[in-house]
Amino acid sequence: MPDITVRSPLAELRHILEDWRDDDWRWGRLLTTFPTLNLPDEVLAVDVVESDGKYVVKASVLGFKREDITVEVADGTLSISAKRAEETEQKGEHFVRRERYSGSSTRRVALPGITRDSTVDAALKDGVIEVAVSVTAAQQAKRIDVREG
């Protein structure tokens, strides 16, 4: 009579997960393997500085082309968004391989005092977009001196 082996799907899953944990093939390695992979709806990291009567906003948009980036100014809000879609196709004698990548990133920053009429300058260099928004003297914050008594 042959030996009977009891199989447990949960035990097999636990074994697979332990192997995966011990292996060096983790998500970080997976994401660096595919540099064009962009997770959807990412939030852009930004730096905001106020100086010389203007706001300067820098955002990292690495991997996006100039045509993929949109900058909009509304009353009190600066919006930077980037979208891309890429499709590749490779044909062989017995196969067709298609890959599609798409992703978008966006960030809205509240900037008090800016309006649709504010002067805005945007420049893209080395994967960083720099947006300068001028603020008129009437829109700038007023500093109040505190007196004694």
N, CA, C and O of each residue as an XYZ file, in Angstrom:
596
protein
N       0.839     -1.171      0.000
C       0.000      0.000      0.000
C       0.890      1.242      0.000
O       1.810      1.337      0.812
N       0.627      2.204     -0.909
C       1.485      3.396     -0.974
C       1.274      4.304      0.241
O       0.231      4.288      0.893
N       2.328      5.102      0.512
C       2.224      6.065      1.612
C       1.257      7.182      1.228
O       1.223      7.642      0.087
N       0.492      7.592      2.199
C      -0.457      8.682      1.969
C       0.128      9.956      2.580
O       0.516      9.971      3.748
N       0.186     11.015      1.789
C       0.703     12.298      2.246
C      -0.444     13.286      2.327
O      -1.184     13.490      1.365
N      -0.575     13.892      3.491
C      -1.611     14.902      3.671
C      -1.019     16.247      3.267
O       0.041     16.642      3.753
N      -1.707     16.937      2.383
C      -1.231     18.236      1.905
C      -2.106     19.325      2.479
O      -3.332     19.220      2.500
N      -1.459     20.362      2.939
C      -2.178     21.500      3.491
C      -1.846     22.737      2.656
O      -0.684     23.137      2.585
N      -2.846     23.344      2.028
C      -2.566     24.552      1.236
C      -1.962     25.673      2.075
O      -1.112     26.416      1.585
N      -2.380     25.805      3.313
C      -1.830     26.863      4.173
C      -0.367     26.615      4.496
O       0.422     27.557      4.568
N       0.002     25.353      4.691
C       1.409     25.039      4.955
C       2.254     25.352      3.725
O       3.375     25.847      3.849
N       1.721     25.066      2.540
C       2.451     25.375      1.314
C       2.601     26.880      1.138
O       3.663     27.355      0.736
N       1.552     27.629      1.435
C       1.623     29.081      1.341
C       2.641     29.636      2.324
O       3.414     30.528      1.974
N       2.651     29.124      3.545
C       3.627     29.568      4.544
C       5.043     29.307      4.048
O       5.927     30.147      4.214
N       5.258     28.146      3.441
C       6.577     27.807      2.908
C       6.986     28.773      1.798
O       8.133     29.218      1.752
N       6.060     29.096      0.913
C       6.340     30.050     -0.176
C       6.694     31.417      0.402
O       7.648     32.048     -0.051
N       5.942     31.879      1.389
C       6.203     33.195      1.985
C       7.536     33.230      2.718
O       8.238     34.240      2.675
N       7.891     32.148      3.385
C       9.190     32.094      4.060
C      10.327     32.139      3.052
O      11.328     32.821      3.270
N      10.177     31.412      1.947
C      11.192     31.468      0.898
C      11.318     32.867      0.329
O      12.423     33.346      0.076
N      10.178     33.523      0.130
C      10.197     34.885     -0.420
C      10.859     35.846      0.552
O      11.619     36.721      0.136
N      10.580     35.696      1.847
C      11.167     36.582      2.852
C      12.676     36.411      2.911
O      13.405     37.389      3.075
N      13.157     35.169      2.778
C      14.589     34.908      2.861
C      15.327     35.256      1.577
O      16.546     35.428      1.585
N      14.599     35.358      0.487
C      15.220     35.660     -0.794
C      15.515     37.155     -0.883
O      14.904     37.952     -0.170
N      16.438     37.535     -1.745
C      16.757     38.954     -1.898
C      15.886     39.622     -2.965
O      16.159     40.752     -3.369
N      14.857     38.941     -3.415
C      13.980     39.489     -4.452
C      12.759     40.103     -3.791
O      11.700     39.480     -3.723
N      12.909     41.313     -3.310
C      11.840     41.994     -2.586
C      11.312     43.133     -3.433
O      11.805     43.390     -4.532
N      10.289     43.822     -2.902
C       9.663     44.915     -3.656
C      10.654     45.993     -4.048
O      10.591     46.515     -5.161
N      11.569     46.334     -3.154
C      12.553     47.360     -3.499
C      13.382     46.954     -4.690
O      13.657     47.768     -5.572
N      13.777     45.711     -4.721
C      14.549     45.206     -5.858
C      13.683     45.167     -7.111
O      14.155     45.462     -8.209
N      12.409     44.800     -6.944
C      11.496     44.750     -8.081
C      11.329     46.139     -8.691
O      11.365     46.290     -9.912
N      11.148     47.153     -7.845
C      10.923     48.497     -8.370
C      12.167     49.073     -9.021
O      12.053     49.842     -9.975
N      13.362     48.720     -8.531
C      14.574     49.210     -9.188
C      14.859     48.441    -10.464
O      15.598     48.919    -11.324
N      14.285     47.261    -10.596
C      14.471     46.476    -11.815
C      13.721     47.107    -12.982
O      14.166     47.032    -14.127
N      12.586     47.726    -12.688
C      11.758     48.347    -13.707
C      11.728     49.855    -13.489
O      10.773     50.360    -12.899
N      12.746     50.594    -13.947
C      12.799     52.027    -13.673
C      11.678     52.823    -14.323
O      11.383     53.931    -13.875
N      11.048     52.298    -15.360
C       9.974     53.046    -16.007
C       8.644     52.822    -15.320
O       7.658     53.475    -15.660
N       8.595     51.909    -14.356
C       7.346     51.640    -13.647
C       7.009     52.828    -12.762
O       7.831     53.272    -11.962
N       5.820     53.327    -12.909
C       5.377     54.456    -12.099
C       4.029     54.093    -11.496
O       3.064     53.844    -12.218
N       3.967     54.064    -10.197
C       2.723     53.715     -9.556
C       1.719     54.838     -9.758
O       2.100     56.007     -9.686
N       0.442     54.527    -10.011
C      -0.530     55.569    -10.319
C      -0.825     56.466     -9.133
O      -0.727     56.058     -7.976
N      -1.186     57.692     -9.453
C      -1.632     58.663     -8.461
C      -0.614     58.914     -7.362
O      -0.968     58.998     -6.186
N       0.629     59.030     -7.740
C       1.649     59.381     -6.767
C       1.539     60.860     -6.436
O       1.084     61.660     -7.254
N       1.953     61.211     -5.244
C       1.971     62.606     -4.828
C       3.380     63.127     -5.042
O       4.346     62.532     -4.565
N       3.500     64.229     -5.753
C       4.803     64.819     -6.016
C       5.374     65.433     -4.743
O       4.665     66.099     -3.988
N       6.644     65.202     -4.521
C       7.330     65.846     -3.406
C       7.707     67.257     -3.835
O       8.251     67.449     -4.922
N       7.422     68.248     -2.991
C       7.709     69.634     -3.350
C       8.454     70.352     -2.234
O       8.352     70.000     -1.059
N       9.205     71.368     -2.637
C       9.825     72.320     -1.723
C       9.234     73.676     -2.051
O       9.149     74.051     -3.220
N       8.821     74.419     -1.022
C       8.238     75.736     -1.230
C       9.051     76.747     -0.424
O       9.270     76.578      0.776
N       9.492     77.801     -1.113
C      10.265     78.858     -0.468
C       9.658     80.191     -0.865
O       9.305     80.395     -2.027
N       9.535     81.105      0.101
C       9.063     82.452     -0.193
C      10.231     83.403     -0.014
O      10.822     83.473      1.064
N      10.568     84.139     -1.073
C      11.648     85.111     -0.984
C      11.510     86.131     -2.105
O      11.019     85.824     -3.191
N      11.953     87.346     -1.818
C      11.981     88.429     -2.807
C      10.637     88.655     -3.485
O      10.586     88.907     -4.688
N       9.564     88.569     -2.736
C       8.252     88.847     -3.286
C       7.712     87.793     -4.230
O       6.856     88.079     -5.067
N       8.215     86.569     -4.096
C       7.684     85.492     -4.931
C       7.801     84.167     -4.192
O       8.622     83.998     -3.290
N       6.955     83.239     -4.602
C       7.041     81.863     -4.126
C       7.802     81.060     -5.159
O       7.566     81.196     -6.359
N       8.711     80.228     -4.697
C       9.430     79.318     -5.591
C       9.093     77.900     -5.144
O       9.371     77.509     -4.011
N       8.488     77.139     -6.054
C       8.086     75.759     -5.773
C       8.900     74.849     -6.669
O       8.904     75.006     -7.890
N       9.595     73.887     -6.054
C      10.363     72.896     -6.806
C       9.729     71.539     -6.576
O       9.428     71.161     -5.444
N       9.528     70.808     -7.671
C       8.937     69.470     -7.587
C       9.741     68.501     -8.436
O      10.171     68.840     -9.538
N       9.942     67.308     -7.925
C      10.660     66.277     -8.650
C       9.694     65.565     -9.595
O       8.723     64.946     -9.159
N       9.973     65.660    -10.888
C       9.143     65.014    -11.917
C      10.030     64.150    -12.809
O       9.909     64.163    -14.034
N      10.906     63.415    -12.180
C      11.865     62.582    -12.893
C      11.149     61.572    -13.776
O      10.235     60.880    -13.328
N      11.565     61.493    -15.020
C      10.988     60.540    -15.962
C       9.856     61.098    -16.805
O       9.417     60.455    -17.758
N       9.380     62.285    -16.465
C       8.317     62.906    -17.246
C       8.920     63.896    -18.230
O       9.909     64.562    -17.925
N       8.319     63.990    -19.412
C       8.748     64.959    -20.411
C       8.021     66.279    -20.180
O       7.011     66.326    -19.478
N       8.531     67.331    -20.764
C       7.938     68.656    -20.623
C       6.486     68.666    -21.080
O       5.649     69.339    -20.480
N       6.186     67.925    -22.135
C       4.828     67.894    -22.667
C       3.858     67.183    -21.722
O       2.647     67.385    -21.808
N       4.384     66.356    -20.827
C       3.542     65.588    -19.914
C       3.150     66.371    -18.658
O       2.330     65.905    -17.868
N       3.730     67.550    -18.474
C       3.558     68.298    -17.218
C       2.601     69.467    -17.427
O       2.685     70.186    -18.423
N       1.691     69.643    -16.471
C       0.736     70.744    -16.505
C       0.872     71.553    -15.222
O       0.877     70.997    -14.124
N       0.984     72.869    -15.372
C       1.038     73.775    -14.225
C      -0.139     74.726    -14.334
O      -0.333     75.367    -15.366
N      -0.933     74.818    -13.258
C      -2.101     75.694    -13.251
C      -2.109     76.528    -11.977
O      -1.694     76.074    -10.911
N      -2.587     77.749    -12.114
C      -2.724     78.641    -10.961
C      -4.170     79.067    -10.873
O      -4.746     79.575    -11.835
N      -4.750     78.853     -9.699
C      -6.091     79.341     -9.411
C      -5.967     80.247     -8.188
O      -4.866     80.436     -7.672
N      -7.054     80.795     -7.730
C      -7.000     81.706     -6.592
C      -6.478     80.992     -5.351
O      -7.185     80.198     -4.729
N      -5.239     81.287     -5.007
C      -4.630     80.730     -3.804
C      -4.072     79.330     -3.940
O      -3.610     78.770     -2.946
N      -4.093     78.739     -5.123
C      -3.626     77.358     -5.286
C      -2.769     77.192     -6.537
O      -3.129     77.653     -7.620
N      -1.643     76.534     -6.370
C      -0.784     76.143     -7.491
C      -0.915     74.633     -7.654
O      -0.781     73.889     -6.682
N      -1.174     74.182     -8.865
C      -1.350     72.758     -9.138
C      -0.316     72.318    -10.159
O      -0.196     72.909    -11.232
N       0.435     71.265     -9.813
C       1.409     70.671    -10.728
C       0.994     69.224    -10.925
O       0.848     68.477     -9.958
N       0.805     68.828    -12.174
C       0.447     67.438    -12.451
C       1.258     66.928    -13.635
O       1.622     67.683    -14.536
N       1.530     65.635    -13.609
C       2.295     65.004    -14.679
C       1.654     63.661    -14.988
O       1.362     62.877    -14.085
N       1.437     63.404    -16.278
C       0.828     62.140    -16.709
C       1.626     61.588    -17.871
O       2.151     62.332    -18.700
N       1.706     60.275    -17.914
C       2.362     59.651    -19.055
C       1.737     58.298    -19.332
O       1.184     57.642    -18.450
N       1.845     57.918    -20.562
C       1.408     56.596    -20.994
C       2.388     56.131    -22.056
O       2.730     56.879    -22.971
N       2.826     54.925    -21.932
C       3.822     54.390    -22.858
C       3.407     52.977    -23.244
O       2.944     52.198    -22.411
N       3.582     52.669    -24.505
C       3.226     51.341    -24.980
C       4.339     50.851    -25.895
O       4.788     51.573    -26.785
N       4.776     49.631    -25.672
C       5.793     49.022    -26.529
C       5.254     47.710    -27.076
O       4.450     47.031    -26.438
N       5.712     47.375    -28.259
C       5.280     46.132    -28.880
C       6.483     45.478    -29.531
O       7.263     46.124    -30.230
N       6.615     44.185    -29.289
C       7.711     43.417    -29.861
C       7.097     42.188    -30.526
O       6.362     41.431    -29.893
N       7.406     41.997    -31.806
C       6.844     40.860    -32.535
C       7.965     39.904    -32.906
O       9.054     40.306    -33.318
N       7.661     38.642    -32.747
C       8.584     37.591    -33.149
C       7.866     36.634    -34.087
O       6.726     36.870    -34.487
N       8.543     35.568    -34.425
C       7.958     34.604    -35.356
C       6.718     33.925    -34.762
O       5.747     33.661    -35.470
N       6.763     33.648    -33.457
C       5.655     32.927    -32.831
C       5.052     33.680    -31.639
O       4.353     33.082    -30.820
N       5.313     34.960    -31.540
C       4.772     35.683    -30.393
C       4.603     37.169    -30.699
O       5.220     37.711    -31.616
N       3.768     37.794    -29.920
C       3.621     39.251    -29.889
C       3.628     39.633    -28.413
O       2.842     39.109    -27.623
N       4.511     40.539    -28.053
C       4.619     40.984    -26.659
C       4.304     42.467    -26.599
O       4.967     43.275    -27.250
N       3.289     42.828    -25.816
C       2.909     44.227    -25.646
C       3.007     44.585    -24.179
O       2.598     43.819    -23.306
N       3.554     45.753    -23.923
C       3.631     46.247    -22.549
C       3.082     47.657    -22.521
O       3.331     48.459    -23.421
N       2.337     47.943    -21.483
C       1.774     49.281    -21.311
C       2.141     49.786    -19.925
O       1.981     49.081    -18.929
N       2.633     51.006    -19.879
C       2.931     51.677    -18.630
C       2.147     52.975    -18.610
O       2.088     53.694    -19.607
N       1.559     53.260    -17.492
C       0.910     54.552    -17.356
C       1.015     54.980    -15.910
O       1.116     54.151    -15.005
N       0.992     56.264    -15.708
C       1.075     56.771    -14.353
C       0.794     58.253    -14.318
O       0.894     58.950    -15.328
N       0.444     58.716    -13.154
C       0.207     60.139    -12.993
C       0.634     60.553    -11.598
O       0.561     59.771    -10.650
N       1.073     61.773    -11.489
C       1.459     62.357    -10.218
C       0.894     63.765    -10.173
O       0.832     64.457    -11.188
N       0.490     64.172     -8.999
C      -0.074     65.517     -8.884
C       0.187     66.080     -7.502
O       0.390     65.341     -6.539
N       0.178     67.385     -7.421
C       0.335     68.069     -6.135
C      -0.300     69.445     -6.234
O      -0.053     70.188     -7.184
N      -1.108     69.772     -5.260
C      -1.695     71.110     -5.148
C      -1.126     71.756     -3.901
O      -1.098     71.150     -2.830
N      -0.675     72.989     -4.049
C      -0.063     73.711     -2.943
C      -0.824     75.007     -2.742
O      -1.024     75.776     -3.683
N      -1.246     75.243     -1.508
C      -1.923     76.501     -1.187
C      -0.871     77.587     -1.019
O       0.022     77.470     -0.179
N      -0.976     78.635     -1.810
C      -0.057     79.769     -1.742
C      -0.891     81.029     -1.537
O      -1.458     81.551     -2.497
N      -0.974     81.521     -0.319
C      -1.807     82.695     -0.053
C      -1.377     83.895     -0.883
O      -0.186     84.172     -1.030
N      -2.341     84.585     -1.409
C      -2.047     85.817     -2.133
C      -1.868     85.675     -3.625
O      -1.758     86.688     -4.316
N      -1.832     84.452     -4.162
C      -1.679     84.335     -5.615
C      -3.053     84.282     -6.266
O      -4.017     83.772     -5.694
N      -3.113     84.812     -7.450
C      -4.358     84.817     -8.219
C      -4.057     84.325     -9.629
O      -2.910     84.032     -9.969
N      -5.078     84.241    -10.420
C      -4.893     83.814    -11.816
C      -4.070     84.829    -12.600
O      -3.457     84.490    -13.612
N      -4.058     86.069    -12.129
C      -3.313     87.124    -12.814
C      -1.862     87.219    -12.358
O      -1.107     88.035    -12.887
N      -1.461     86.412    -11.397
C      -0.076     86.450    -10.913
C       0.870     86.019    -12.027
O       0.522     85.191    -12.870
N       2.067     86.591    -12.017
C       3.086     86.226    -13.000
C       3.691     84.888    -12.587
O       4.169     84.727    -11.464
N       3.663     83.932    -13.516
C       4.146     82.585    -13.231
C       5.189     82.203    -14.269
O       4.991     82.407    -15.467
N       6.306     81.645    -13.797
C       7.359     81.170    -14.681
C       7.686     79.740    -14.276
O       7.926     79.473    -13.099
N       7.699     78.819    -15.235
C       7.994     77.415    -14.949
C       9.116     76.934    -15.859
O       9.101     77.182    -17.064
N      10.091     76.241    -15.266
C      11.219     75.711    -16.032
C      11.524     74.294    -15.559
O      11.491     74.007    -14.362
N      11.822     73.411    -16.516
C      12.152     72.019    -16.223
C      13.628     71.794    -16.517
O      14.109     72.077    -17.614
N      14.345     71.274    -15.508
C      15.766     70.996    -15.697
C      16.152     69.795    -14.842
O      15.902     69.781    -13.637
N      16.753     68.799    -15.457
C      17.254     67.608    -14.776
C      16.198     66.919    -13.918
O      16.496     66.467    -12.812
N      14.974     66.835    -14.415
C      13.922     66.124    -13.701
C      13.279     66.893    -12.566
O      12.499     66.330    -11.798
N      13.596     68.178    -12.451
C      13.005     69.026    -11.409
C      12.347     70.214    -12.083
O      12.979     70.924    -12.866
N      11.066     70.428    -11.775
C      10.377     71.599    -12.301
C      10.416     72.678    -11.221
O      10.132     72.424    -10.051
N      10.775     73.884    -11.647
C      10.823     75.023    -10.732
C       9.795     76.042    -11.204
O       9.861     76.543    -12.326
N       8.848     76.335    -10.328
C       7.782     77.274    -10.641
C       7.941     78.478     -9.735
O       7.965     78.345     -8.511
N       8.052     79.665    -10.341
C       8.160     80.912     -9.580
C       6.881     81.714     -9.794
O       6.506     82.014    -10.927
N       6.218     82.057     -8.694
C       4.967     82.811     -8.742
C       5.187     84.124     -8.010
O       5.512     84.133     -6.823
N       5.007     85.241     -8.725
C       5.225     86.541     -8.096
C       4.009     86.940     -7.272
O       2.869     86.617     -7.608
N       4.284     87.647     -6.192
C       3.236     88.144     -5.311
C       3.427     89.651     -5.198
O       4.514     90.118     -4.854
N       2.379     90.410     -5.484
C       2.491     91.869     -5.408
C       2.602     92.311     -3.953
O       2.282     91.555     -3.036
N       3.056     93.537     -3.757
C       3.225     94.062     -2.401
C       1.909     94.068     -1.631
O       1.899     93.836     -0.423
N       0.809     94.329     -2.314
C      -0.494     94.354     -1.644
C      -0.903     92.957     -1.178
O      -1.670     92.821     -0.225
N      -0.392     91.916     -1.846
C      -0.766     90.549     -1.489
C       0.169     89.934     -0.451
O      -0.162     88.911      0.149
N       1.335     90.548     -0.232
C       2.302     89.996      0.701
C       1.859     90.216      2.139
O       1.093     91.130      2.444
N       2.359     89.359      3.005
C       2.050     89.501      4.425
C       2.705     90.767      4.972
O       3.798     91.152      4.558
N       2.014     91.397      5.906
C       2.527     92.608      6.524
C       3.060     92.261      7.898
O       2.390     91.585      8.679
N       4.264     92.723      8.193
C       4.879     92.449      9.491
C       4.481     93.545     10.463
O       4.544     94.732     10.142
N       4.074     93.136     11.648
C       3.628     94.062     12.681
C       4.651     94.054     13.805
O       4.987     92.992     14.330
N       5.153     95.236     14.182
C       6.068     95.345     15.320
C       5.252     95.326     16.612
O       4.212     95.975     16.729
N       5.758     94.563     17.568
C       5.091     94.452     18.855
C       5.732     95.438     19.812
O       6.955     95.466     19.951
N       4.914     96.248     20.473
C       5.461     97.260     21.396
C       5.268     96.803     22.819
O       4.491     95.886     23.087
N       5.959     97.428     23.717
C       5.857     97.151     25.149
C       4.581     97.757     25.695
O       4.136     98.803     25.222
N       3.982     97.104     26.696
C       2.910     97.680     27.491
C       1.601     97.590     26.905
O       0.626     98.049     27.500
